[in-house]
Amino acid sequence: MSRSKTSGKSSDTEVILRHWREALPDDRLAHLVKDATRALVRALTIRLAEHKVSFGYWSFLRILWEGDGMTQRELSEQAGVMESTTFAALTAMERFGYVARRRKPGDRKKVYVFLTPKGRQLKRKLVPLAEEVNRIAVRGVAKADIVATRAVLLSIIENLASDELAADRRMPSTRVLANRAGPLRSRPPRAKARKRAK
Protein backbone atom coordinates (compact mmCIF):
# COMPACT_ATOMS: atom_id res chain seq x y z
CA MET A 1 0.00 0.00 0.00
CA SER A 2 1.42 3.38 -0.95
CA ARG A 3 2.18 6.03 1.63
CA SER A 4 -0.31 8.50 0.12
CA LYS A 5 -3.18 6.01 0.39
CA THR A 6 -2.30 5.16 3.98
CA SER A 7 -1.98 8.79 5.02
CA GLY A 8 -5.26 9.58 3.22
CA LYS A 9 -7.15 6.97 5.22
CA SER A 10 -5.50 8.08 8.43
CA SER A 11 -6.34 11.72 7.82
CA ASP A 12 -9.97 10.85 6.97
CA THR A 13 -10.29 9.05 10.29
CA GLU A 14 -8.60 11.93 12.11
CA VAL A 15 -11.07 14.41 10.59
CA ILE A 16 -14.04 12.30 11.72
CA LEU A 17 -12.63 11.87 15.22
CA ARG A 18 -11.82 15.58 15.50
CA HIS A 19 -15.38 16.37 14.45
CA TRP A 20 -16.81 14.22 17.24
CA ARG A 21 -14.29 15.02 19.97
CA GLU A 22 -13.66 18.71 19.36
CA ALA A 23 -15.83 20.47 16.79
CA LEU A 24 -19.31 19.07 17.47
CA PRO A 25 -19.21 16.65 20.39
CA ASP A 26 -22.98 17.06 20.89
CA ASP A 27 -23.98 16.61 17.24
CA ARG A 28 -26.97 14.38 16.53
CA LEU A 29 -26.66 10.74 17.53
CA ALA A 30 -27.80 9.70 14.04
CA HIS A 31 -24.60 11.16 12.58
CA LEU A 32 -22.42 9.30 15.06
CA VAL A 33 -24.21 6.02 14.35
CA LYS A 34 -23.81 6.66 10.60
CA ASP A 35 -20.05 7.27 10.94
CA ALA A 36 -19.65 4.15 13.09
CA THR A 37 -21.65 2.11 10.57
CA ARG A 38 -19.57 3.47 7.70
CA ALA A 39 -16.36 2.41 9.49
CA LEU A 40 -17.73 -1.09 10.21
CA VAL A 41 -18.96 -1.53 6.63
CA ARG A 42 -15.66 -0.31 5.20
CA ALA A 43 -13.62 -2.72 7.37
CA LEU A 44 -15.80 -5.67 6.37
CA THR A 45 -15.98 -4.64 2.69
CA ILE A 46 -12.17 -4.65 2.46
CA ARG A 47 -12.05 -8.18 3.89
CA LEU A 48 -14.94 -9.51 1.75
CA ALA A 49 -13.29 -8.14 -1.41
CA GLU A 50 -10.33 -10.45 -0.79
CA HIS A 51 -12.81 -13.32 -1.36
CA LYS A 52 -14.48 -11.64 -4.37
CA VAL A 53 -17.69 -10.95 -2.43
CA SER A 54 -19.23 -7.48 -2.37
CA PHE A 55 -20.85 -6.05 0.76
CA GLY A 56 -24.17 -6.10 -1.12
CA TYR A 57 -23.93 -9.88 -1.51
CA TRP A 58 -23.01 -10.25 2.18
CA SER A 59 -26.39 -8.92 3.31
CA PHE A 60 -28.28 -11.51 1.24
CA LEU A 61 -25.92 -14.37 2.06
CA ARG A 62 -26.36 -13.77 5.80
CA ILE A 63 -30.14 -13.99 5.46
CA LEU A 64 -30.00 -17.11 3.27
CA TRP A 65 -27.59 -18.88 5.62
CA GLU A 66 -30.29 -18.55 8.28
CA GLY A 67 -33.28 -19.42 6.06
CA ASP A 68 -32.57 -20.84 2.63
CA GLY A 69 -35.36 -21.04 0.04
CA MET A 70 -37.25 -17.77 0.52
CA THR A 71 -38.91 -15.67 -2.16
CA GLN A 72 -37.20 -12.64 -3.68
CA ARG A 73 -39.80 -10.42 -2.01
CA GLU A 74 -39.15 -11.95 1.44
CA LEU A 75 -35.42 -11.53 0.88
CA SER A 76 -35.92 -7.86 -0.06
CA GLU A 77 -38.02 -7.24 3.05
CA GLN A 78 -35.51 -8.88 5.37
CA ALA A 79 -32.58 -7.03 3.77
CA GLY A 80 -34.52 -3.75 3.84
CA VAL A 81 -33.92 -2.97 0.17
CA MET A 82 -36.04 -2.48 -2.94
CA GLU A 83 -36.92 -5.57 -4.98
CA SER A 84 -35.07 -4.15 -7.99
CA THR A 85 -31.87 -4.02 -5.87
CA THR A 86 -32.42 -7.62 -4.77
CA PHE A 87 -33.04 -8.74 -8.36
CA ALA A 88 -29.79 -7.11 -9.58
CA ALA A 89 -27.75 -8.59 -6.70
CA LEU A 90 -29.23 -12.06 -7.17
CA THR A 91 -28.53 -11.97 -10.90
CA ALA A 92 -24.86 -11.27 -10.17
CA MET A 93 -24.74 -13.83 -7.35
CA GLU A 94 -26.23 -16.42 -9.69
CA ARG A 95 -23.46 -15.68 -12.21
CA PHE A 96 -20.87 -16.30 -9.48
CA GLY A 97 -22.60 -19.56 -8.58
CA TYR A 98 -23.63 -18.52 -5.04
CA VAL A 99 -27.41 -18.85 -5.48
CA ALA A 100 -29.98 -20.45 -7.75
CA ARG A 101 -33.49 -19.11 -8.39
CA ARG A 102 -36.32 -21.49 -9.17
CA ARG A 103 -40.02 -22.07 -8.75
CA LYS A 104 -41.41 -24.72 -6.43
CA PRO A 105 -43.73 -27.42 -7.75
CA GLY A 106 -47.32 -26.28 -7.23
CA ASP A 107 -46.33 -22.60 -6.94
CA ARG A 108 -45.51 -21.32 -10.43
CA LYS A 109 -45.92 -17.62 -9.55
CA LYS A 110 -43.22 -17.08 -6.96
CA VAL A 111 -39.48 -17.32 -7.53
CA TYR A 112 -37.51 -18.81 -4.64
CA VAL A 113 -33.85 -18.26 -3.88
CA PHE A 114 -31.63 -21.15 -2.80
CA LEU A 115 -27.97 -21.24 -1.85
CA THR A 116 -25.74 -23.44 -3.97
CA PRO A 117 -23.06 -25.58 -2.27
CA LYS A 118 -20.59 -22.81 -3.20
CA GLY A 119 -22.83 -20.23 -1.50
CA ARG A 120 -23.13 -22.35 1.63
CA GLN A 121 -19.35 -22.85 1.81
CA LEU A 122 -18.81 -19.09 1.86
CA LYS A 123 -20.26 -18.99 5.40
CA ARG A 124 -17.21 -20.81 6.76
CA LYS A 125 -14.88 -18.23 5.16
CA LEU A 126 -16.83 -15.01 5.61
CA VAL A 127 -18.44 -15.18 9.06
CA PRO A 128 -15.01 -15.19 10.78
CA LEU A 129 -14.19 -11.97 8.88
CA ALA A 130 -17.27 -10.25 10.32
CA GLU A 131 -16.42 -11.57 13.78
CA GLU A 132 -12.89 -10.17 13.40
CA VAL A 133 -14.25 -6.73 12.46
CA ASN A 134 -16.52 -6.78 15.52
CA ARG A 135 -13.61 -7.75 17.78
CA ILE A 136 -11.47 -4.93 16.37
CA ALA A 137 -14.34 -2.43 16.70
CA VAL A 138 -14.77 -3.01 20.43
CA ARG A 139 -11.09 -3.42 21.28
CA GLY A 140 -10.38 -1.68 24.59
CA VAL A 141 -14.08 -1.08 25.33
CA ALA A 142 -15.32 -2.32 28.71
CA LYS A 143 -17.76 -5.23 28.55
CA ALA A 144 -20.37 -3.23 30.50
CA ASP A 145 -20.13 -0.42 27.93
CA ILE A 146 -20.70 -2.89 25.07
CA VAL A 147 -23.77 -4.28 26.85
CA ALA A 148 -25.08 -0.73 27.46
CA THR A 149 -24.43 0.27 23.82
CA ARG A 150 -26.35 -2.74 22.54
CA ALA A 151 -29.26 -1.96 24.87
CA VAL A 152 -29.33 1.68 23.76
CA LEU A 153 -29.19 0.81 20.05
CA LEU A 154 -31.94 -1.79 20.42
CA SER A 155 -34.09 0.80 22.22
CA ILE A 156 -33.48 3.30 19.40
CA ILE A 157 -34.56 0.71 16.81
CA GLU A 158 -37.66 -0.20 18.82
CA ASN A 159 -38.63 3.45 19.48
CA LEU A 160 -38.35 4.43 15.81
CA ALA A 161 -40.24 1.31 14.66
CA SER A 162 -43.02 2.08 17.18
CA ASP A 163 -43.17 5.69 15.95
CA GLU A 164 -43.51 4.47 12.36
CA LEU A 165 -46.35 2.11 13.30
CA ALA A 166 -48.17 4.61 15.52
CA ALA A 167 -48.13 7.30 12.83
CA ASP A 168 -48.85 4.72 10.09
CA ARG A 169 -45.80 5.93 8.16
CA ARG A 170 -44.21 3.84 5.45
CA MET A 171 -40.99 4.15 3.52
CA PRO A 172 -41.97 5.49 0.09
CA SER A 173 -40.64 3.71 -2.99
CA THR A 174 -38.00 5.35 -5.15
CA ARG A 175 -40.63 5.90 -7.84
CA VAL A 176 -42.92 7.75 -5.40
CA LEU A 177 -40.02 9.91 -4.19
CA ALA A 178 -39.03 10.74 -7.78
CA ASN A 179 -42.61 11.75 -8.62
CA ARG A 180 -42.80 13.97 -5.53
CA ALA A 181 -39.60 15.76 -6.51
CA GLY A 182 -40.95 16.55 -9.98
CA PRO A 183 -38.85 16.83 -13.12
CA LEU A 184 -35.19 17.64 -12.65
CA ARG A 185 -35.34 20.36 -15.28
CA SER A 186 -37.92 21.50 -17.72
CA ARG A 187 -37.23 20.81 -21.36
CA PRO A 188 -38.78 22.77 -24.19
CA PRO A 189 -41.23 20.79 -26.32
CA ARG A 190 -39.61 19.20 -29.38
CA ALA A 191 -41.21 21.64 -31.81
CA LYS A 192 -39.70 24.61 -29.93
CA ALA A 193 -36.34 22.90 -29.76
CA ARG A 194 -36.39 22.33 -33.56
CA LYS A 195 -37.26 25.99 -34.22
CA ARG A 196 -34.30 27.10 -32.08
CA ALA A 197 -31.99 24.77 -33.99
CA LYS A 198 -32.96 26.52 -37.28
N, C-alpha and C positions, 0 to 999 in steps of 0.2 A: 504494500500500500504506500502510495507516495506521501511525502510530508505535507503537501498542500491539502490533500484530501483529509488526512488525519487532523490537521490543525483546523480545517473547516468544520468538521464534526464537533471538535472540542469547543470551538468558539460558538457554534450554534447552541450547544448545551449550556455554555456559560451565560449566553444572552438570556435563555429561558430561566435559568436559576437566578440570575440577577433580577429579572423581572419579578419573580415571586418573592425573593428575599429582601430586595431593596426598593425597587420602583413601586410596585403595587402589591404589597403583601396581603392586602385585604380584598383583592380583586375577586370576582365571582367564582364560586366553587366549580361551576360548570367549566370554566376555562382551565382550572387546575386539573380536573378530571380528564379533560380533553388532551392536555399536554402529557399527562401520565399515560393515557391510552396510546397516544402517538408514539411515545418512547417504547412501550411494551410491544406494539405492533411492529415497529421498525426492527427491534431486536429479534423478534420471531421471524419476520420476513427475511432478514439476512440469512438466518439459519435454514429456513425452508428452501430458499433459492439454491442452496448447496445440493439439495435433493431434487431440483427441478420441479418444485411445487410452489405455486403462488399462494399468497395469503388468502386470496379469494377462494381457492380450492380448499384450503384448510378449514374454513368455516363449514363447508358442506361435508367434508370428510368426517369431521368431528361428530356431526349430527348422524351421519350414516353409520358410523362405528357403533353408535348407541342404539339405532333402530333402522336397520337395513330394510329396503323394500317399501319406501313411502312414495307418495305421489309427488310430482314436481310442485304442486300447489302447497302441500304440507311442508315440503322442504323449504320453500320460499318463506312461508309463515314462520317456521322455526328459526330460519337464518335472519329474518327481519329485512328481507330485500324484495324488490319487485320480481315478478315472475319472468320478465324479460331478462333480468340479470342472471337469474337461476338458469334459464334456458341457455344463455351464452356460455356460462361457466360449465354446465353439464356437457355441452357440445364439445368444448375443449377437453374436458376430463375424459370423455368417451374416446377422443382421438388418442389420448395418452394411455388408454386402457385401464383407467381407474374405476370407471362405472359403466354399466350397461342399462339402457332404458328399454322397457318392454311392457306390453299389456298382459294382464292376467287373464287366464281362461274364464269366460263368463262376465268379464268386465272390459269391453272393447273400447269404452270411452276414455278411461283414465290411463295415463302413462306412469309407470312405476319405475323408480330408480333403485338399482341394486349395485352393490360393490362387486367388483371382480376380485379374484384372488390377489391380483397385484394391488388393488385398492385396499384390501384388508391388510396386506403385509406392510403397507405404509405406516400403519398405526404403531408397529413395533419400533420404527425408525423415528417417527415424528413426535410422538407424545413425549419422549424424553427431552426433546429440544424445548418444548413448551414448559416442561417442568424445570429445566435449566434456567430459562428466562425468568420464571417466577422466583426461583431461588436467588438469582442475581438481583432481582428487583427489590427483594426484602432483606438483602444482606445488611446486617448491622441494626435492623429494626427489632425492637423488643417484641416478644411473642404477644404480650398483652396489647400492644399497639396494633399489631396485625389483626387480632381478634376484634378490637374496637373499630378498626377501619372497615373490616368486612361487615360488621353490624351496621355501621353508618351507611355504607354504600347500598346494602340491602334495604334499609329504611328509605333511602332516597328513591330507589327503584319502585318500591311499594307505594310510596306517597304519590309519585308522579303517575303511576298506573291507576291508582284510585281516583286522582284528579281527572284523568282522561275518561274514566268510566262515569264518574259523577256528572261531568259536564257533557257526556255523550259526544266527545270529540274523537275524530278519527284522523289518521295520517292521510292527507290527500295524495292521490296518485300523481305521478310526474305530468301526465296529460292535463289533469285538472289544474295543477299549479301553472303550467304553461298557458292555459286558456285564461286564467285569472290575470296573468301578467300582460296579456295582450301582445300584439305584434312587436317585434324588436324594433322595427323601423318601418315607416310607411313608404311603400313604393308607388310611383306613379303608374296609372293603368298603362297597358301595353301601347295603346293608340297614342297616348301623350308621349311616351318614351320614343316611339318611332318618329313622331313629328320633330322632337328635339334633335334626333340623330340627323334629320335632313337639314 
